[in-house]
Amino acid sequence: MVEPDPHQGQPVYTAGQPLEEAQAAMILIHGRGATARDILQLAGDLHHDGFAYIAPQAAGHTWYPYRFLAPLEHNEPFLSSALAYIERMFTQVEAAGISRDRVILGGFSQGACLAAEFVVRHAGRCGGLFVLSGGLIGPPGTTWPSDGRLERVPIFLGCGTADPHIPLDRVQETALVFRGMGAEVTERIYPGMGHMINQDELDYVRDMMQAITSGDRRSGAALTRQASP
């Protein structure tokens, strides 16, 4: 029998500044078969003195059992449990005195899909989102809630044309949904790149971090010009 909240009680790993001393926070969501410690390695690549980094661990190293394109009910109760886990991370960050507009959520692969799904269902809960090789969750024909607003929230979507797991049309569909909610979306498709993270993506996220800590709430378009190769 599956527990109703299978991810509850899993460990959380941290890096960077203690939450109580940080200017901002980043919540990092790992991919299928990986660990929180794996994704927390990005804290080194994205080092910023003002940030606390938080990485929750999925039960059994996977957030939900089937592909992100499977019918939603096939991935329950794991999907709802995972989304609730992320919500608890935001509550913890806010309790430490960091406002939601100073929190960046992001992930890779399955973690990227989960991060995107959290933001579309919880508009206004973060100051930035990066989706590395991922997209919104649900089978073809899914419609996502779009009544929430993400005014000027910078969202980055990066994916390769040779990625065997992430259809490019879902990346593009995800970008359209977020733009419809008022977000400043940057979508970058990398020719020939497989299921991986590249330096250009990291550079963009680093600029997003700097904009938050400096109080520079420029549009995603401005960030795009700064980070373009």
FIZATOR-873147 format. One record per residue (C-alpha): x, y, z. Coordinates in steps of 0.2 Angstrom, whole numbers, padded with zeros to 4 digits, always signed. Layout:
residues N
XYZ...
end
This chain:
residues 229
+0000+0000+0000+0007+0017-0005+0008+0030+0009-0003+0046+0005+0012+0057+0007+0027+0046+0002+0040+0060+0002+0036+0066+0020+0050+0065+0032+0064+0064+0018+0080+0073+0022+0084+0091+0016+0102+0096+0012+0109+0113+0012+0124+0123+0007+0129+0142+0006+0124+0154+0019+0113+0149+0034+0095+0154+0030+0094+0166+0045+0109+0175+0037+0106+0174+0019+0099+0188+0007+0090+0175-0004+0088+0157-0006+0088+0144-0020+0078+0128-0019+0085+0114-0030+0075+0099-0036+0085+0084-0041+0080+0072-0056+0075+0054-0057+0087+0042-0050+0098+0056-0043+0100+0063-0025+0098+0080-0017+0117+0080-0014+0119+0078-0033+0109+0093-0037+0117+0103-0023+0133+0102-0033+0125+0117-0043+0128+0127-0027+0146+0127-0032+0143+0132-0050+0131+0145-0045+0140+0151-0030+0134+0168-0023+0139+0174-0005+0121+0180-0002+0112+0164-0005+0106+0149+0005+0104+0133-0005+0091+0120-0001+0089+0103-0009+0075+0091-0003+0077+0072-0006+0064+0062-0015+0059+0045-0007+0067+0031-0018+0076+0044-0028+0061+0048-0039+0048+0061-0037+0035+0051-0047+0035+0034-0055+0030+0037-0073+0035+0049-0086+0030+0067-0084+0019+0065-0100+0009+0051-0092-0009+0054-0086-0008+0064-0070-0017+0051-0060-0004+0038-0064+0009+0048-0054-0002+0050-0039+0000+0051-0024+0019+0054-0027+0016+0070-0037+0005+0079-0025+0017+0073-0011+0031+0081-0020+0022+0097-0023+0018+0098-0005+0036+0095+0000+0042+0110-0010+0028+0120-0002+0036+0115+0015+0053+0121+0009+0045+0138+0004+0037+0139+0021+0054+0136+0030+0062+0149+0020+0049+0162+0023+0050+0158+0042+0068+0162+0041+0064+0180+0035+0067+0178+0017+0052+0184+0006+0046+0174-0008+0051+0186-0021+0069+0183-0016+0068+0164-0018+0073+0155-0034+0066+0138-0038+0074+0126-0051+0079+0109-0056+0085+0097-0069+0076+0084-0078+0062+0077-0067+0066+0090-0055+0064+0103-0068+0047+0097-0072+0042+0097-0054+0048+0114-0052+0038+0121-0067+0023+0112-0061+0024+0120-0044+0025+0137-0051+0011+0135-0062+0000+0129-0048+0007+0142-0035+0009+0158-0044+0017+0171-0034+0027+0159-0023+0044+0163-0030+0055+0177-0037+0062+0166-0051+0062+0149-0059+0074+0139-0070+0069+0123-0079+0084+0114-0086+0078+0100-0098+0060+0099-0092+0042+0106-0094+0025+0106-0087+0018+0089-0081+0004+0080-0090-0001+0071-0106-0003+0079-0123-0019+0090-0122-0017+0095-0104-0022+0112-0099-0014+0121-0084-0021+0134-0072-0017+0151-0080-0028+0162-0068-0013+0165-0057-0001+0180-0061+0018+0179-0063+0020+0198-0067+0038+0200-0072+0045+0184-0064+0060+0179-0073+0058+0161-0080+0072+0152-0089+0069+0136-0100+0084+0127-0107+0084+0111-0117+0094+0103-0131+0087+0097-0148+0095+0080-0145+0087+0077-0128+0079+0060-0129+0067+0063-0114+0060+0080-0116+0050+0084-0132+0054+0102-0138+0035+0105-0141+0032+0103-0122+0046+0115-0118+0038+0128-0130+0021+0124-0123+0027+0128-0106+0035+0144-0111+0018+0149-0119+0009+0145-0103+0020+0155-0092+0020+0170-0104+0001+0170-0103+0003+0172-0084+0013+0187-0086+0031+0180-0083+0046+0186-0092+0051+0170-0101+0068+0166-0109+0068+0150-0119+0084+0143-0126+0085+0128-0137+0103+0121-0140+0106+0112-0156+0113+0095-0154+0113+0095-0135+0107+0080-0126+0100+0078-0108+0113+0089-0099+0116+0106-0092+0128+0118-0101+0138+0134-0096+0126+0146-0105+0112+0140-0094+0122+0142-0078+0127+0159-0083+0109+0165-0085+0104+0158-0068+0119+0167-0060+0113+0183-0068+0095+0180-0061+0103+0178-0044+0113+0194-0045+0097+0203-0050+0088+0197-0035+0101+0201-0022+0105+0218-0030+0087+0223-0030+0087+0225-0049+0070+0218-0054+0074+0220-0073+0063+0211-0085+0068+0194-0092+0072+0203-0109+0085+0213-0100+0093+0198-0092+0092+0189-0109+0103+0203-0117+0115+0202-0103+0117+0183-0103+0117+0180-0122+0132+0171-0129
end
